């Protein structure tokens, strides 16, 4: 019998709707960067890469797989600093795809596969810190970690706030967005491991790219989680990470 609270499917649908509501702003951001690149501003290439990277993760996590793939292609072109005219053309094509999806009526969108509410909370008693600069991703992380997983989770945006938390609290898992505006996930992990309690938990990078695509070597003991992610798949990965060890008590 319903207790009057939204079901898991309803909450996921609401998150997807919020992501779609933000698509026009994503399109405008990419269009502005493409215009700057076409005008000779080479710095716009990095702005395109970051915007495409964020879109790649959030679109795929909410069922827009084709858009996620297209964003990934633009991200890789911009990361390689390919021919500017080619990057501009592919970015404008991505903008057109974003606007087409934004203009479609939501009932026409393919329904997300049903997700059964978990009968157990696989992360119950676990303490998780998650850091991501993308608001839709943070909302999906919170639903996944807290509502589905039962974890004691803090999901935040600010890297400095994350470092302060790591100074004062131990976490079983620290999920870090690989690419953030202020610093990279590698930089945050390096800073955290120099602090008193920074190395207590397992660091897990969350990224739409692979380590090879970023030219990274994953730090010893850290894990790599991919965007886009489905809530159930992310939970399974996190359960594997924490393994049979007991939850942290400090």
C-alpha positions as CSV (number, residue, x, y, z in Angstrom):
1,X,0.0,0.0,0.0
2,X,1.3,3.4,-0.9
3,X,2.4,5.7,2.0
4,X,1.8,8.8,-0.1
5,X,5.5,9.3,-1.0
6,X,6.7,9.3,-4.6
7,X,7.8,5.9,-5.9
8,X,11.4,5.4,-7.0
9,X,10.3,5.4,-10.6
10,X,8.5,8.8,-10.0
11,X,11.6,10.3,-8.4
12,X,13.8,9.1,-11.3
13,X,11.4,10.5,-13.8
14,X,11.4,13.9,-11.9
15,X,15.2,13.9,-12.1
16,X,15.1,13.2,-15.8
17,X,12.6,16.0,-16.3
18,X,14.9,18.4,-14.5
19,X,17.8,17.4,-16.6
20,X,15.7,18.0,-19.8
21,X,14.6,21.4,-18.4
22,X,18.3,22.3,-18.3
23,X,19.0,21.3,-21.9
24,X,18.4,24.8,-23.4
25,X,21.0,26.3,-21.0
26,X,23.5,23.6,-22.0
27,X,22.8,24.3,-25.7
28,X,23.4,28.0,-25.1
29,X,26.6,27.4,-23.3
30,X,28.0,25.2,-26.1
31,X,26.8,27.6,-28.8
32,X,28.5,30.6,-27.2
33,X,31.7,28.6,-26.9
34,X,31.5,27.5,-30.5
35,X,31.0,31.1,-31.6
36,X,34.1,32.2,-29.6
37,X,36.2,29.4,-31.1
38,X,35.0,30.3,-34.6
39,X,36.1,33.9,-33.9
40,X,39.7,32.7,-33.0
41,X,39.5,32.3,-29.2
42,X,41.4,29.1,-28.7
43,X,40.5,29.1,-25.0
44,X,36.9,28.2,-26.0
45,X,38.1,24.7,-26.9
46,X,38.5,23.9,-23.3
47,X,35.0,25.3,-22.5
48,X,33.5,23.1,-25.2
49,X,35.3,20.0,-23.8
50,X,34.1,20.6,-20.2
51,X,30.5,21.4,-21.3
52,X,30.4,18.3,-23.5
53,X,31.9,16.2,-20.7
54,X,29.2,17.2,-18.3
55,X,26.5,16.6,-20.9
56,X,27.9,13.2,-21.8
57,X,27.5,11.9,-18.2
58,X,24.1,13.4,-17.3
59,X,22.4,12.7,-20.6
60,X,23.4,9.0,-20.6
61,X,22.5,8.6,-16.9
62,X,18.9,9.7,-17.7
63,X,18.4,7.5,-20.8
64,X,19.5,9.9,-23.6
65,X,22.2,7.5,-24.9
66,X,22.5,8.9,-28.4
67,X,23.0,12.4,-27.1
68,X,25.6,11.1,-24.6
69,X,27.5,9.5,-27.4
70,X,27.4,12.6,-29.5
71,X,28.6,14.7,-26.6
72,X,31.5,12.3,-26.0
73,X,32.6,12.6,-29.6
74,X,32.7,16.4,-29.3
75,X,34.6,16.1,-26.0
76,X,37.3,14.0,-27.5
77,X,37.7,16.3,-30.5
78,X,38.0,19.3,-28.2
79,X,40.4,17.4,-25.9
80,X,42.7,16.6,-28.9
81,X,42.5,20.3,-30.0
82,X,41.5,19.1,-33.5
83,X,40.9,21.4,-36.4
84,X,38.9,24.4,-35.0
85,X,36.5,24.4,-37.9
86,X,35.7,20.7,-37.3
87,X,35.2,21.2,-33.6
88,X,32.8,24.1,-34.3
89,X,30.8,22.1,-36.8
90,X,30.4,19.1,-34.5
91,X,29.6,21.4,-31.6
92,X,26.8,23.1,-33.6
93,X,25.5,19.7,-34.6
94,X,25.4,18.7,-30.9
95,X,23.6,22.0,-30.1
96,X,21.0,21.1,-32.7
97,X,20.5,17.6,-31.2
98,X,20.1,19.2,-27.7
99,X,17.5,21.6,-28.9
100,X,15.6,18.9,-30.8
101,X,15.4,16.8,-27.6
102,X,14.4,19.8,-25.6
103,X,11.6,20.7,-28.0
104,X,10.2,17.2,-28.1
105,X,7.2,16.5,-25.8
106,X,8.2,14.3,-22.9
107,X,5.6,11.7,-23.6
108,X,7.4,11.0,-26.8
109,X,10.6,10.2,-25.0
110,X,11.3,6.4,-24.5
111,X,10.2,5.4,-21.1
112,X,13.0,4.6,-18.7
113,X,13.2,0.9,-17.7
114,X,11.4,0.2,-14.5
115,X,13.6,0.0,-11.4
116,X,12.3,-2.0,-8.6
117,X,12.7,-0.5,-5.2
118,X,15.4,-2.4,-3.3
119,X,14.2,-4.8,-0.6
120,X,17.5,-4.2,1.3
121,X,19.8,-1.2,1.6
122,X,23.2,-2.5,0.4
123,X,25.1,0.5,1.7
124,X,23.4,0.7,5.1
125,X,25.8,1.9,7.7
126,X,28.4,3.0,5.1
127,X,29.6,6.6,5.0
128,X,30.0,8.0,1.5
129,X,31.2,11.4,0.4
130,X,30.4,12.3,-3.3
131,X,31.7,15.4,-5.1
132,X,30.4,16.6,-8.4
133,X,30.0,20.0,-10.0
134,X,27.0,19.0,-12.0
135,X,23.6,19.6,-10.3
136,X,21.6,16.8,-12.1
137,X,24.4,14.3,-11.3
138,X,24.4,15.3,-7.6
139,X,20.6,14.7,-7.4
140,X,21.0,11.3,-9.0
141,X,23.9,10.4,-6.7
142,X,21.8,11.4,-3.7
143,X,18.9,9.3,-4.8
144,X,21.2,6.4,-5.6
145,X,23.3,6.5,-2.4
146,X,20.6,7.5,0.2
147,X,17.2,6.4,-1.1
148,X,18.3,3.2,-2.8
149,X,21.6,2.4,-1.0
150,X,20.7,3.5,2.5
151,X,24.2,5.1,2.9
152,X,25.0,8.0,5.2
153,X,26.0,10.2,2.3
154,X,27.1,13.8,1.8
155,X,26.7,14.9,-1.8
156,X,28.4,18.3,-2.4
157,X,29.7,20.6,-5.1
158,X,32.6,22.5,-3.5
159,X,36.0,20.8,-3.4
160,X,37.2,23.0,-0.5
161,X,34.2,21.9,1.5
162,X,35.1,18.2,0.7
163,X,38.6,18.7,2.0
164,X,37.3,20.2,5.2
165,X,34.9,17.2,5.7
166,X,37.8,14.8,5.1
167,X,39.8,16.7,7.8
168,X,37.1,15.9,10.4
169,X,35.3,12.7,9.3
170,X,36.2,9.3,7.9
171,X,34.3,7.9,4.9
172,X,34.2,4.4,3.5
173,X,34.1,5.7,-0.1
174,X,34.9,9.1,-1.5
175,X,33.4,9.6,-5.0
176,X,35.2,12.3,-6.9
177,X,34.2,13.9,-10.2
178,X,37.3,13.5,-12.4
179,X,36.9,16.9,-14.2
180,X,35.8,19.9,-12.2
181,X,36.2,23.7,-13.0
182,X,38.4,24.5,-10.0
183,X,40.6,21.4,-10.0
184,X,40.8,17.9,-11.3
185,X,39.9,14.8,-9.3
186,X,43.6,13.9,-9.3
187,X,44.4,17.2,-7.6
188,X,41.7,16.7,-5.0
189,X,42.9,13.2,-4.1
190,X,46.5,14.4,-3.9
191,X,45.4,17.2,-1.5
192,X,43.2,14.9,0.6
193,X,45.9,12.3,1.0
194,X,48.2,14.9,2.5
195,X,45.7,15.6,5.2
196,X,45.2,13.9,8.5
197,X,42.2,11.7,7.6
198,X,42.3,12.1,3.8
199,X,43.4,8.6,3.0
200,X,41.0,6.7,5.3
201,X,38.5,5.8,2.6
202,X,38.6,4.4,-0.9
203,X,38.7,7.1,-3.6
204,X,36.5,6.4,-6.6
205,X,36.7,8.7,-9.7
206,X,33.5,9.3,-11.6
207,X,34.0,10.2,-15.2
208,X,32.5,10.0,-18.7
209,X,36.0,9.5,-20.0
210,X,38.4,6.6,-19.5
211,X,41.8,7.2,-17.8
212,X,43.5,6.7,-21.2
213,X,41.3,9.4,-22.7
214,X,42.4,11.8,-20.0
215,X,46.0,10.7,-20.1
216,X,45.8,9.7,-16.4
217,X,47.4,7.0,-14.3
218,X,44.9,6.0,-11.6
219,X,46.4,6.5,-8.1
220,X,47.2,3.3,-6.2
221,X,44.1,2.0,-4.4
222,X,41.6,4.2,-6.2
223,X,38.8,3.0,-8.4
224,X,37.3,4.3,-11.7
225,X,33.5,4.5,-12.1
226,X,32.0,5.5,-15.4
227,X,29.4,8.1,-16.4
228,X,26.7,7.7,-17.5
229,X,25.6,5.4,-14.7
230,X,22.4,3.7,-13.9
231,X,21.6,3.7,-10.1
232,X,21.5,-0.1,-9.7
233,X,24.9,-0.5,-11.5
234,X,26.6,2.2,-9.4
235,X,25.3,0.6,-6.2
236,X,26.7,-2.8,-7.3
237,X,30.1,-1.2,-8.1
238,X,30.1,0.5,-4.7
239,X,29.2,-2.7,-2.8
240,X,32.1,-4.4,-4.6
241,X,34.4,-1.6,-3.5
242,X,33.5,-1.7,0.2
243,X,33.5,-5.5,0.1
244,X,33.2,-7.4,3.4
245,X,34.9,-4.7,5.6
246,X,32.8,-3.3,8.3
247,X,31.5,0.2,8.1
248,X,33.6,3.1,9.4
249,X,32.9,4.1,13.0
250,X,34.9,7.3,13.3
